[in-house]
Amino acid sequence: MPRLVIKPLALEKVLIKHYNFHLDHQKGSHRILLDGKGHMVVIPLHDKELKEGTSHSILNQAELTKDDIIKYK
């Protein structure tokens, strides 16, 4: 499966627009997003692409796959 190459703000936009997450709060350089199902996602704020382990962790928190994100990227 191809590597997911995405910047944090782009991933945040996909989660908010297509998967019903909303910004709950920000603590330092991390934004905390919540959805109606009780999923909490923590996204770091920086201008670099997310490392593979970080993006994998975020997708696990949201119970999504790479394919779910790639189709809206």
PDB file of N, CA, C and O in Angstrom:
ATOM      1  N   MET A   1       0.856  -1.176   0.000  1.00  0.00           N
ATOM      2  CA  MET A   1       0.000   0.000   0.000  1.00  0.00           C
ATOM      3  C   MET A   1       0.900   1.237   0.000  1.00  0.00           C
ATOM      4  O   MET A   1       1.904   1.265   0.712  1.00  0.00           O
ATOM      5  N   PRO A   2       0.556   2.259  -0.789  1.00  0.00           N
ATOM      6  CA  PRO A   2       1.398   3.455  -0.848  1.00  0.00           C
ATOM      7  C   PRO A   2       1.384   4.231   0.467  1.00  0.00           C
ATOM      8  O   PRO A   2       0.439   4.164   1.253  1.00  0.00           O
ATOM      9  N   ARG A   3       2.460   4.959   0.665  1.00  0.00           N
ATOM     10  CA  ARG A   3       2.615   5.781   1.860  1.00  0.00           C
ATOM     11  C   ARG A   3       1.674   6.979   1.763  1.00  0.00           C
ATOM     12  O   ARG A   3       1.490   7.538   0.682  1.00  0.00           O
ATOM     13  N   LEU A   4       1.089   7.368   2.871  1.00  0.00           N
ATOM     14  CA  LEU A   4       0.215   8.542   2.908  1.00  0.00           C
ATOM     15  C   LEU A   4       1.078   9.769   3.132  1.00  0.00           C
ATOM     16  O   LEU A   4       1.653   9.939   4.207  1.00  0.00           O
ATOM     17  N   VAL A   5       1.173  10.625   2.123  1.00  0.00           N
ATOM     18  CA  VAL A   5       1.963  11.853   2.205  1.00  0.00           C
ATOM     19  C   VAL A   5       0.986  13.007   2.307  1.00  0.00           C
ATOM     20  O   VAL A   5       0.309  13.345   1.336  1.00  0.00           O
ATOM     21  N   ILE A   6       0.912  13.618   3.492  1.00  0.00           N
ATOM     22  CA  ILE A   6      -0.059  14.685   3.713  1.00  0.00           C
ATOM     23  C   ILE A   6       0.433  15.592   4.827  1.00  0.00           C
ATOM     24  O   ILE A   6       1.083  15.144   5.772  1.00  0.00           O
ATOM     25  N   LYS A   7       0.117  16.868   4.704  1.00  0.00           N
ATOM     26  CA  LYS A   7       0.451  17.827   5.762  1.00  0.00           C
ATOM     27  C   LYS A   7      -0.677  17.838   6.793  1.00  0.00           C
ATOM     28  O   LYS A   7      -1.823  17.518   6.475  1.00  0.00           O
ATOM     29  N   PRO A   8      -0.343  18.208   8.026  1.00  0.00           N
ATOM     30  CA  PRO A   8      -1.350  18.159   9.097  1.00  0.00           C
ATOM     31  C   PRO A   8      -2.613  18.963   8.824  1.00  0.00           C
ATOM     32  O   PRO A   8      -3.713  18.482   9.096  1.00  0.00           O
ATOM     33  N   LEU A   9      -2.484  20.168   8.297  1.00  0.00           N
ATOM     34  CA  LEU A   9      -3.680  20.980   8.061  1.00  0.00           C
ATOM     35  C   LEU A   9      -4.567  20.392   6.966  1.00  0.00           C
ATOM     36  O   LEU A   9      -5.791  20.507   7.028  1.00  0.00           O
ATOM     37  N   ALA A  10      -3.952  19.761   5.964  1.00  0.00           N
ATOM     38  CA  ALA A  10      -4.737  19.106   4.914  1.00  0.00           C
ATOM     39  C   ALA A  10      -5.503  17.917   5.487  1.00  0.00           C
ATOM     40  O   ALA A  10      -6.662  17.696   5.135  1.00  0.00           O
ATOM     41  N   LEU A  11      -4.862  17.156   6.362  1.00  0.00           N
ATOM     42  CA  LEU A  11      -5.539  16.032   7.012  1.00  0.00           C
ATOM     43  C   LEU A  11      -6.676  16.532   7.895  1.00  0.00           C
ATOM     44  O   LEU A  11      -7.754  15.939   7.925  1.00  0.00           O
ATOM     45  N   GLU A  12      -6.432  17.614   8.606  1.00  0.00           N
ATOM     46  CA  GLU A  12      -7.472  18.201   9.458  1.00  0.00           C
ATOM     47  C   GLU A  12      -8.685  18.615   8.629  1.00  0.00           C
ATOM     48  O   GLU A  12      -9.823  18.372   9.031  1.00  0.00           O
ATOM     49  N   LYS A  13      -8.447  19.236   7.477  1.00  0.00           N
ATOM     50  CA  LYS A  13      -9.546  19.664   6.610  1.00  0.00           C
ATOM     51  C   LYS A  13     -10.371  18.473   6.122  1.00  0.00           C
ATOM     52  O   LYS A  13     -11.599  18.548   6.081  1.00  0.00           O
ATOM     53  N   VAL A  14      -9.711  17.381   5.756  1.00  0.00           N
ATOM     54  CA  VAL A  14     -10.431  16.182   5.306  1.00  0.00           C
ATOM     55  C   VAL A  14     -11.283  15.625   6.436  1.00  0.00           C
ATOM     56  O   VAL A  14     -12.445  15.276   6.226  1.00  0.00           O
ATOM     57  N   LEU A  15     -10.713  15.541   7.632  1.00  0.00           N
ATOM     58  CA  LEU A  15     -11.464  15.002   8.764  1.00  0.00           C
ATOM     59  C   LEU A  15     -12.682  15.861   9.095  1.00  0.00           C
ATOM     60  O   LEU A  15     -13.753  15.334   9.395  1.00  0.00           O
ATOM     61  N   ILE A  16     -12.522  17.168   9.042  1.00  0.00           N
ATOM     62  CA  ILE A  16     -13.626  18.071   9.371  1.00  0.00           C
ATOM     63  C   ILE A  16     -14.700  18.051   8.277  1.00  0.00           C
ATOM     64  O   ILE A  16     -15.892  17.958   8.569  1.00  0.00           O
ATOM     65  N   LYS A  17     -14.269  18.137   7.032  1.00  0.00           N
ATOM     66  CA  LYS A  17     -15.223  18.259   5.935  1.00  0.00           C
ATOM     67  C   LYS A  17     -15.955  16.956   5.612  1.00  0.00           C
ATOM     68  O   LYS A  17     -17.148  16.977   5.310  1.00  0.00           O
ATOM     69  N   HIS A  18     -15.256  15.831   5.672  1.00  0.00           N
ATOM     70  CA  HIS A  18     -15.840  14.581   5.188  1.00  0.00           C
ATOM     71  C   HIS A  18     -16.167  13.562   6.277  1.00  0.00           C
ATOM     72  O   HIS A  18     -16.915  12.617   6.024  1.00  0.00           O
ATOM     73  N   TYR A  19     -15.630  13.731   7.470  1.00  0.00           N
ATOM     74  CA  TYR A  19     -15.846  12.725   8.509  1.00  0.00           C
ATOM     75  C   TYR A  19     -16.427  13.307   9.797  1.00  0.00           C
ATOM     76  O   TYR A  19     -16.329  12.690  10.858  1.00  0.00           O
ATOM     77  N   ASN A  20     -17.021  14.475   9.706  1.00  0.00           N
ATOM     78  CA  ASN A  20     -17.780  15.092  10.799  1.00  0.00           C
ATOM     79  C   ASN A  20     -16.997  15.320  12.095  1.00  0.00           C
ATOM     80  O   ASN A  20     -17.568  15.253  13.184  1.00  0.00           O
ATOM     81  N   PHE A  21     -15.712  15.585  11.981  1.00  0.00           N
ATOM     82  CA  PHE A  21     -14.934  15.989  13.149  1.00  0.00           C
ATOM     83  C   PHE A  21     -15.071  17.488  13.316  1.00  0.00           C
ATOM     84  O   PHE A  21     -15.353  18.197  12.351  1.00  0.00           O
ATOM     85  N   HIS A  22     -14.876  17.974  14.524  1.00  0.00           N
ATOM     86  CA  HIS A  22     -14.869  19.411  14.778  1.00  0.00           C
ATOM     87  C   HIS A  22     -13.738  19.727  15.752  1.00  0.00           C
ATOM     88  O   HIS A  22     -13.330  18.881  16.548  1.00  0.00           O
ATOM     89  N   LEU A  23     -13.243  20.952  15.674  1.00  0.00           N
ATOM     90  CA  LEU A  23     -12.156  21.382  16.548  1.00  0.00           C
ATOM     91  C   LEU A  23     -12.713  21.572  17.949  1.00  0.00           C
ATOM     92  O   LEU A  23     -13.576  22.422  18.166  1.00  0.00           O
ATOM     93  N   ASP A  24     -12.227  20.792  18.890  1.00  0.00           N
ATOM     94  CA  ASP A  24     -12.655  20.908  20.273  1.00  0.00           C
ATOM     95  C   ASP A  24     -11.823  21.971  20.978  1.00  0.00           C
ATOM     96  O   ASP A  24     -12.367  22.901  21.574  1.00  0.00           O
ATOM     97  N   HIS A  25     -10.501  21.830  20.909  1.00  0.00           N
ATOM     98  CA  HIS A  25      -9.620  22.841  21.488  1.00  0.00           C
ATOM     99  C   HIS A  25      -8.210  22.648  20.964  1.00  0.00           C
ATOM    100  O   HIS A  25      -7.903  21.665  20.289  1.00  0.00           O
ATOM    101  N   GLN A  26      -7.368  23.604  21.289  1.00  0.00           N
ATOM    102  CA  GLN A  26      -5.968  23.555  20.904  1.00  0.00           C
ATOM    103  C   GLN A  26      -5.133  23.705  22.162  1.00  0.00           C
ATOM    104  O   GLN A  26      -5.407  24.561  23.004  1.00  0.00           O
ATOM    105  N   LYS A  27      -4.117  22.873  22.283  1.00  0.00           N
ATOM    106  CA  LYS A  27      -3.233  22.956  23.432  1.00  0.00           C
ATOM    107  C   LYS A  27      -1.810  23.032  22.892  1.00  0.00           C
ATOM    108  O   LYS A  27      -1.266  22.042  22.404  1.00  0.00           O
ATOM    109  N   GLY A  28      -1.223  24.204  22.985  1.00  0.00           N
ATOM    110  CA  GLY A  28       0.117  24.393  22.438  1.00  0.00           C
ATOM    111  C   GLY A  28       0.105  24.231  20.932  1.00  0.00           C
ATOM    112  O   GLY A  28      -0.636  24.918  20.229  1.00  0.00           O
ATOM    113  N   SER A  29       0.935  23.314  20.438  1.00  0.00           N
ATOM    114  CA  SER A  29       1.030  23.105  18.991  1.00  0.00           C
ATOM    115  C   SER A  29       0.252  21.876  18.537  1.00  0.00           C
ATOM    116  O   SER A  29       0.600  21.266  17.525  1.00  0.00           O
ATOM    117  N   HIS A  30      -0.787  21.507  19.265  1.00  0.00           N
ATOM    118  CA  HIS A  30      -1.616  20.355  18.902  1.00  0.00           C
ATOM    119  C   HIS A  30      -3.091  20.740  18.926  1.00  0.00           C
ATOM    120  O   HIS A  30      -3.564  21.396  19.854  1.00  0.00           O
ATOM    121  N   ARG A  31      -3.810  20.315  17.883  1.00  0.00           N
ATOM    122  CA  ARG A  31      -5.252  20.531  17.828  1.00  0.00           C
ATOM    123  C   ARG A  31      -5.955  19.228  18.146  1.00  0.00           C
ATOM    124  O   ARG A  31      -5.560  18.165  17.667  1.00  0.00           O
ATOM    125  N   ILE A  32      -6.990  19.313  18.947  1.00  0.00           N
ATOM    126  CA  ILE A  32      -7.753  18.141  19.342  1.00  0.00           C
ATOM    127  C   ILE A  32      -9.108  18.210  18.646  1.00  0.00           C
ATOM    128  O   ILE A  32      -9.875  19.152  18.845  1.00  0.00           O
ATOM    129  N   LEU A  33      -9.389  17.195  17.826  1.00  0.00           N
ATOM    130  CA  LEU A  33     -10.641  17.110  17.082  1.00  0.00           C
ATOM    131  C   LEU A  33     -11.493  16.003  17.672  1.00  0.00           C
ATOM    132  O   LEU A  33     -10.976  14.973  18.104  1.00  0.00           O
ATOM    133  N   LEU A  34     -12.800  16.218  17.689  1.00  0.00           N
ATOM    134  CA  LEU A  34     -13.746  15.219  18.176  1.00  0.00           C
ATOM    135  C   LEU A  34     -14.816  14.986  17.122  1.00  0.00           C
ATOM    136  O   LEU A  34     -15.092  15.855  16.294  1.00  0.00           O
ATOM    137  N   ASP A  35     -15.413  13.799  17.165  1.00  0.00           N
ATOM    138  CA  ASP A  35     -16.585  13.547  16.331  1.00  0.00           C
ATOM    139  C   ASP A  35     -17.723  13.089  17.230  1.00  0.00           C
ATOM    140  O   ASP A  35     -17.537  12.946  18.438  1.00  0.00           O
ATOM    141  N   GLY A  36     -18.887  12.862  16.662  1.00  0.00           N
ATOM    142  CA  GLY A  36     -20.062  12.489  17.434  1.00  0.00           C
ATOM    143  C   GLY A  36     -20.017  11.084  18.003  1.00  0.00           C
ATOM    144  O   GLY A  36     -20.819  10.749  18.875  1.00  0.00           O
ATOM    145  N   LYS A  37     -19.093  10.249  17.527  1.00  0.00           N
ATOM    146  CA  LYS A  37     -18.996   8.861  17.978  1.00  0.00           C
ATOM    147  C   LYS A  37     -18.048   8.696  19.163  1.00  0.00           C
ATOM    148  O   LYS A  37     -17.865   7.584  19.657  1.00  0.00           O
ATOM    149  N   GLY A  38     -17.450   9.783  19.617  1.00  0.00           N
ATOM    150  CA  GLY A  38     -16.532   9.706  20.745  1.00  0.00           C
ATOM    151  C   GLY A  38     -15.076   9.531  20.366  1.00  0.00           C
ATOM    152  O   GLY A  38     -14.241   9.296  21.240  1.00  0.00           O
ATOM    153  N   HIS A  39     -14.748   9.640  19.084  1.00  0.00           N
ATOM    154  CA  HIS A  39     -13.361   9.533  18.662  1.00  0.00           C
ATOM    155  C   HIS A  39     -12.645  10.857  18.898  1.00  0.00           C
ATOM    156  O   HIS A  39     -13.180  11.919  18.582  1.00  0.00           O
ATOM    157  N   MET A  40     -11.454  10.798  19.444  1.00  0.00           N
ATOM    158  CA  MET A  40     -10.631  11.984  19.645  1.00  0.00           C
ATOM    159  C   MET A  40      -9.359  11.820  18.826  1.00  0.00           C
ATOM    160  O   MET A  40      -8.699  10.783  18.888  1.00  0.00           O
ATOM    161  N   VAL A  41      -9.019  12.856  18.056  1.00  0.00           N
ATOM    162  CA  VAL A  41      -7.839  12.837  17.207  1.00  0.00           C
ATOM    163  C   VAL A  41      -6.971  14.026  17.577  1.00  0.00           C
ATOM    164  O   VAL A  41      -7.464  15.148  17.699  1.00  0.00           O
ATOM    165  N   VAL A  42      -5.677  13.783  17.757  1.00  0.00           N
ATOM    166  CA  VAL A  42      -4.722  14.838  18.076  1.00  0.00           C
ATOM    167  C   VAL A  42      -3.845  15.059  16.852  1.00  0.00           C
ATOM    168  O   VAL A  42      -3.181  14.135  16.382  1.00  0.00           O
ATOM    169  N   ILE A  43      -3.844  16.299  16.332  1.00  0.00           N
ATOM    170  CA  ILE A  43      -3.065  16.627  15.139  1.00  0.00           C
ATOM    171  C   ILE A  43      -2.025  17.679  15.495  1.00  0.00           C
ATOM    172  O   ILE A  43      -2.374  18.742  16.010  1.00  0.00           O
ATOM    173  N   PRO A  44      -0.742  17.398  15.227  1.00  0.00           N
ATOM    174  CA  PRO A  44       0.308  18.388  15.494  1.00  0.00           C
ATOM    175  C   PRO A  44       0.237  19.512  14.461  1.00  0.00           C
ATOM    176  O   PRO A  44      -0.151  19.286  13.315  1.00  0.00           O
ATOM    177  N   LEU A  45       0.606  20.703  14.866  1.00  0.00           N
ATOM    178  CA  LEU A  45       0.604  21.845  13.954  1.00  0.00           C
ATOM    179  C   LEU A  45       2.030  22.168  13.529  1.00  0.00           C
ATOM    180  O   LEU A  45       2.813  22.701  14.315  1.00  0.00           O
ATOM    181  N   HIS A  46       2.360  21.847  12.291  1.00  0.00           N
ATOM    182  CA  HIS A  46       3.622  22.250  11.686  1.00  0.00           C
ATOM    183  C   HIS A  46       3.428  22.203  10.180  1.00  0.00           C
ATOM    184  O   HIS A  46       2.418  21.697   9.691  1.00  0.00           O
ATOM    185  N   ASP A  47       4.393  22.727   9.454  1.00  0.00           N
ATOM    186  CA  ASP A  47       4.237  22.850   8.006  1.00  0.00           C
ATOM    187  C   ASP A  47       4.911  21.710   7.244  1.00  0.00           C
ATOM    188  O   ASP A  47       4.969  21.744   6.015  1.00  0.00           O
ATOM    189  N   LYS A  48       5.415  20.712   7.947  1.00  0.00           N
ATOM    190  CA  LYS A  48       6.055  19.574   7.287  1.00  0.00           C
ATOM    191  C   LYS A  48       5.025  18.459   7.081  1.00  0.00           C
ATOM    192  O   LYS A  48       3.971  18.442   7.717  1.00  0.00           O
ATOM    193  N   GLU A  49       5.351  17.542   6.190  1.00  0.00           N
ATOM    194  CA  GLU A  49       4.482  16.378   5.999  1.00  0.00           C
ATOM    195  C   GLU A  49       4.556  15.502   7.240  1.00  0.00           C
ATOM    196  O   GLU A  49       5.589  15.430   7.906  1.00  0.00           O
ATOM    197  N   LEU A  50       3.453  14.841   7.538  1.00  0.00           N
ATOM    198  CA  LEU A  50       3.414  13.950   8.689  1.00  0.00           C
ATOM    199  C   LEU A  50       4.274  12.719   8.427  1.00  0.00           C
ATOM    200  O   LEU A  50       4.307  12.200   7.311  1.00  0.00           O
ATOM    201  N   LYS A  51       4.960  12.263   9.451  1.00  0.00           N
ATOM    202  CA  LYS A  51       5.707  11.020   9.333  1.00  0.00           C
ATOM    203  C   LYS A  51       4.710   9.874   9.270  1.00  0.00           C
ATOM    204  O   LYS A  51       3.570  10.004   9.716  1.00  0.00           O
ATOM    205  N   GLU A  52       5.149   8.752   8.713  1.00  0.00           N
ATOM    206  CA  GLU A  52       4.241   7.633   8.489  1.00  0.00           C
ATOM    207  C   GLU A  52       3.636   7.113   9.792  1.00  0.00           C
ATOM    208  O   GLU A  52       2.449   6.788   9.833  1.00  0.00           O
ATOM    209  N   GLY A  53       4.425   7.033  10.842  1.00  0.00           N
ATOM    210  CA  GLY A  53       3.914   6.552  12.129  1.00  0.00           C
ATOM    211  C   GLY A  53       2.897   7.498  12.728  1.00  0.00           C
ATOM    212  O   GLY A  53       1.919   7.058  13.333  1.00  0.00           O
ATOM    213  N   THR A  54       3.114   8.793  12.568  1.00  0.00           N
ATOM    214  CA  THR A  54       2.179   9.789  13.095  1.00  0.00           C
ATOM    215  C   THR A  54       0.857   9.740  12.346  1.00  0.00           C
ATOM    216  O   THR A  54      -0.208   9.757  12.963  1.00  0.00           O
ATOM    217  N   SER A  55       0.916   9.682  11.029  1.00  0.00           N
ATOM    218  CA  SER A  55      -0.330   9.617  10.251  1.00  0.00           C
ATOM    219  C   SER A  55      -1.066   8.310  10.542  1.00  0.00           C
ATOM    220  O   SER A  55      -2.295   8.294  10.604  1.00  0.00           O
ATOM    221  N   HIS A  56      -0.329   7.220  10.720  1.00  0.00           N
ATOM    222  CA  HIS A  56      -0.951   5.934  11.051  1.00  0.00           C
ATOM    223  C   HIS A  56      -1.657   6.009  12.408  1.00  0.00           C
ATOM    224  O   HIS A  56      -2.756   5.478  12.567  1.00  0.00           O
ATOM    225  N   SER A  57      -1.035   6.661  13.374  1.00  0.00           N
ATOM    226  CA  SER A  57      -1.624   6.813  14.701  1.00  0.00           C
ATOM    227  C   SER A  57      -2.896   7.659  14.645  1.00  0.00           C
ATOM    228  O   SER A  57      -3.889   7.330  15.294  1.00  0.00           O
ATOM    229  N   ILE A  58      -2.868   8.737  13.878  1.00  0.00           N
ATOM    230  CA  ILE A  58      -4.039   9.606  13.742  1.00  0.00           C
ATOM    231  C   ILE A  58      -5.194   8.830  13.101  1.00  0.00           C
ATOM    232  O   ILE A  58      -6.339   8.937  13.543  1.00  0.00           O
ATOM    233  N   LEU A  59      -4.892   8.055  12.066  1.00  0.00           N
ATOM    234  CA  LEU A  59      -5.941   7.273  11.402  1.00  0.00           C
ATOM    235  C   LEU A  59      -6.498   6.197  12.322  1.00  0.00           C
ATOM    236  O   LEU A  59      -7.693   5.907  12.276  1.00  0.00           O
ATOM    237  N   ASN A  60      -5.650   5.598  13.160  1.00  0.00           N
ATOM    238  CA  ASN A  60      -6.139   4.621  14.138  1.00  0.00           C
ATOM    239  C   ASN A  60      -7.075   5.276  15.140  1.00  0.00           C
ATOM    240  O   ASN A  60      -8.100   4.698  15.503  1.00  0.00           O
ATOM    241  N   GLN A  61      -6.731   6.481  15.591  1.00  0.00           N
ATOM    242  CA  GLN A  61      -7.582   7.204  16.536  1.00  0.00           C
ATOM    243  C   GLN A  61      -8.951   7.474  15.923  1.00  0.00           C
ATOM    244  O   GLN A  61      -9.970   7.397  16.609  1.00  0.00           O
ATOM    245  N   ALA A  62      -8.970   7.792  14.629  1.00  0.00           N
ATOM    246  CA  ALA A  62     -10.222   8.120  13.940  1.00  0.00           C
ATOM    247  C   ALA A  62     -10.930   6.883  13.388  1.00  0.00           C
ATOM    248  O   ALA A  62     -12.038   6.987  12.862  1.00  0.00           O
ATOM    249  N   GLU A  63     -10.300   5.719  13.506  1.00  0.00           N
ATOM    250  CA  GLU A  63     -10.807   4.468  12.942  1.00  0.00           C
ATOM    251  C   GLU A  63     -11.050   4.592  11.440  1.00  0.00           C
ATOM    252  O   GLU A  63     -12.103   4.209  10.928  1.00  0.00           O
ATOM    253  N   LEU A  64     -10.039   5.144  10.740  1.00  0.00           N
ATOM    254  CA  LEU A  64     -10.073   5.303   9.289  1.00  0.00           C
ATOM    255  C   LEU A  64      -8.869   4.597   8.678  1.00  0.00           C
ATOM    256  O   LEU A  64      -7.948   4.194   9.388  1.00  0.00           O
ATOM    257  N   THR A  65      -8.884   4.450   7.354  1.00  0.00           N
ATOM    258  CA  THR A  65      -7.756   3.858   6.636  1.00  0.00           C
ATOM    259  C   THR A  65      -7.115   4.922   5.743  1.00  0.00           C
ATOM    260  O   THR A  65      -7.650   6.017   5.568  1.00  0.00           O
ATOM    261  N   LYS A  66      -5.957   4.569   5.186  1.00  0.00           N
ATOM    262  CA  LYS A  66      -5.289   5.479   4.252  1.00  0.00           C
ATOM    263  C   LYS A  66      -6.182   5.767   3.052  1.00  0.00           C
ATOM    264  O   LYS A  66      -6.242   6.899   2.572  1.00  0.00           O
ATOM    265  N   ASP A  67      -6.869   4.746   2.574  1.00  0.00           N
ATOM    266  CA  ASP A  67      -7.740   4.905   1.409  1.00  0.00           C
ATOM    267  C   ASP A  67      -8.873   5.898   1.675  1.00  0.00           C
ATOM    268  O   ASP A  67      -9.285   6.627   0.772  1.00  0.00           O
ATOM    269  N   ASP A  68      -9.379   5.927   2.914  1.00  0.00           N
ATOM    270  CA  ASP A  68     -10.428   6.885   3.272  1.00  0.00           C
ATOM    271  C   ASP A  68      -9.941   8.320   3.103  1.00  0.00           C
ATOM    272  O   ASP A  68     -10.712   9.192   2.700  1.00  0.00           O
ATOM    273  N   ILE A  69      -8.688   8.569   3.403  1.00  0.00           N
ATOM    274  CA  ILE A  69      -8.121   9.921   3.305  1.00  0.00           C
ATOM    275  C   ILE A  69      -7.712  10.234   1.882  1.00  0.00           C
ATOM    276  O   ILE A  69      -7.955  11.335   1.388  1.00  0.00           O
ATOM    277  N   ILE A  70      -7.084   9.262   1.215  1.00  0.00           N
ATOM    278  CA  ILE A  70      -6.578   9.494  -0.145  1.00  0.00           C
ATOM    279  C   ILE A  70      -7.688   9.889  -1.118  1.00  0.00           C
ATOM    280  O   ILE A  70      -7.460  10.711  -2.005  1.00  0.00           O
ATOM    281  N   LYS A  71      -8.886   9.318  -0.968  1.00  0.00           N
ATOM    282  CA  LYS A  71      -9.950   9.635  -1.929  1.00  0.00           C
ATOM    283  C   LYS A  71     -10.439  11.082  -1.804  1.00  0.00           C
ATOM    284  O   LYS A  71     -11.066  11.586  -2.735  1.00  0.00           O
ATOM    285  N   TYR A  72     -10.174  11.762  -0.692  1.00  0.00           N
ATOM    286  CA  TYR A  72     -10.581  13.165  -0.535  1.00  0.00           C
ATOM    287  C   TYR A  72      -9.415  14.134  -0.574  1.00  0.00           C
ATOM    288  O   TYR A  72      -9.620  15.346  -0.512  1.00  0.00           O
ATOM    289  N   LYS A  73      -8.221  13.634  -0.675  1.00  0.00           N
ATOM    290  CA  LYS A  73      -7.020  14.478  -0.628  1.00  0.00           C
ATOM    291  C   LYS A  73      -6.882  15.345  -1.842  1.00  0.00           C
ATOM    292  O   LYS A  73      -5.923  16.110  -1.949  1.00  0.00           O
TER     293      LYS A  73
END
